[in-house]
Amino acid sequence: MICYDRLWKTLIDRYMNRIELRDKIGISNATLAKLGKNEPVNLKIIESICQGLHCGIEDVVEIIP
């Protein structure tokens, strides 16, 4: 299972909310909703998040067996 809890923690650590993330990296509301529901998103989106937040993929997504 894909889990984006690390992304939400990273946002909290950076005093940023989901809407600010959306605006900063230019993702749609639908993509933001998918992230909120732990649904798969394109790897390009994950890359954009990592670049926008200057962090690694391990700070964004976790795979839970």
C-alpha positions as a Markdown table, in Angstrom:
| # | Residue | x | y | z |
|---|---|---|---|---|
| 1 | Met | 0.0 | 0.0 | 0.0 |
| 2 | Ile | 1.2 | 3.5 | -0.8 |
| 3 | Cys | 1.2 | 5.9 | 2.1 |
| 4 | Tyr | 1.8 | 9.7 | 1.9 |
| 5 | Asp | 1.9 | 10.3 | 5.7 |
| 6 | Arg | 5.6 | 11.3 | 5.3 |
| 7 | Leu | 4.5 | 14.1 | 2.9 |
| 8 | Trp | 2.0 | 15.5 | 5.4 |
| 9 | Lys | 4.7 | 15.4 | 8.1 |
| 10 | Thr | 7.2 | 17.1 | 5.8 |
| 11 | Leu | 4.6 | 19.8 | 5.1 |
| 12 | Ile | 4.0 | 20.3 | 8.8 |
| 13 | Asp | 7.7 | 20.6 | 9.5 |
| 14 | Arg | 7.9 | 23.3 | 6.8 |
| 15 | Tyr | 4.9 | 25.2 | 8.1 |
| 16 | Met | 3.1 | 24.6 | 4.7 |
| 17 | Asn | -0.4 | 23.4 | 4.0 |
| 18 | Arg | -1.8 | 21.3 | 1.2 |
| 19 | Ile | -3.0 | 24.3 | -0.8 |
| 20 | Glu | 0.3 | 26.0 | -0.6 |
| 21 | Leu | 2.0 | 22.8 | -1.9 |
| 22 | Arg | -0.6 | 22.6 | -4.7 |
| 23 | Asp | 0.1 | 26.1 | -5.8 |
| 24 | Lys | 3.9 | 25.8 | -5.5 |
| 25 | Ile | 4.2 | 22.8 | -7.7 |
| 26 | Gly | 1.2 | 23.3 | -9.9 |
| 27 | Ile | -0.8 | 20.1 | -9.3 |
| 28 | Ser | -4.5 | 19.8 | -9.7 |
| 29 | Asn | -7.1 | 19.4 | -7.0 |
| 30 | Ala | -7.8 | 15.9 | -8.2 |
| 31 | Thr | -4.1 | 14.9 | -7.7 |
| 32 | Leu | -4.1 | 16.5 | -4.3 |
| 33 | Ala | -7.2 | 14.4 | -3.5 |
| 34 | Lys | -5.5 | 11.3 | -4.6 |
| 35 | Leu | -2.6 | 12.0 | -2.3 |
| 36 | Gly | -5.0 | 12.6 | 0.5 |
| 37 | Lys | -6.6 | 9.2 | -0.1 |
| 38 | Asn | -3.2 | 7.4 | -0.4 |
| 39 | Glu | -4.0 | 6.5 | -4.1 |
| 40 | Pro | -1.2 | 6.1 | -6.6 |
| 41 | Val | -0.1 | 9.2 | -8.6 |
| 42 | Asn | 2.3 | 9.6 | -11.5 |
| 43 | Leu | 6.0 | 9.4 | -10.5 |
| 44 | Lys | 6.5 | 12.8 | -12.2 |
| 45 | Ile | 4.2 | 14.3 | -9.5 |
| 46 | Ile | 6.3 | 12.7 | -6.8 |
| 47 | Glu | 9.4 | 14.2 | -8.5 |
| 48 | Ser | 7.8 | 17.6 | -8.7 |
| 49 | Ile | 7.0 | 17.4 | -4.9 |
| 50 | Cys | 10.6 | 16.4 | -4.1 |
| 51 | Gln | 12.0 | 19.2 | -6.2 |
| 52 | Gly | 9.5 | 21.8 | -4.8 |
| 53 | Leu | 10.2 | 20.9 | -1.2 |
| 54 | His | 13.9 | 20.2 | -1.7 |
| 55 | Cys | 13.6 | 16.7 | -0.2 |
| 56 | Gly | 14.1 | 13.1 | -1.0 |
| 57 | Ile | 11.4 | 10.6 | -2.1 |
| 58 | Glu | 11.7 | 9.0 | 1.4 |
| 59 | Asp | 10.3 | 12.2 | 2.8 |
| 60 | Val | 7.2 | 12.0 | 0.6 |
| 61 | Val | 6.1 | 8.4 | 0.1 |
| 62 | Glu | 6.3 | 5.1 | 1.9 |
| 63 | Ile | 5.3 | 1.6 | 0.7 |
| 64 | Ile | 3.6 | -0.4 | 3.4 |
| 65 | Pro | 3.4 | -4.2 | 2.8 |
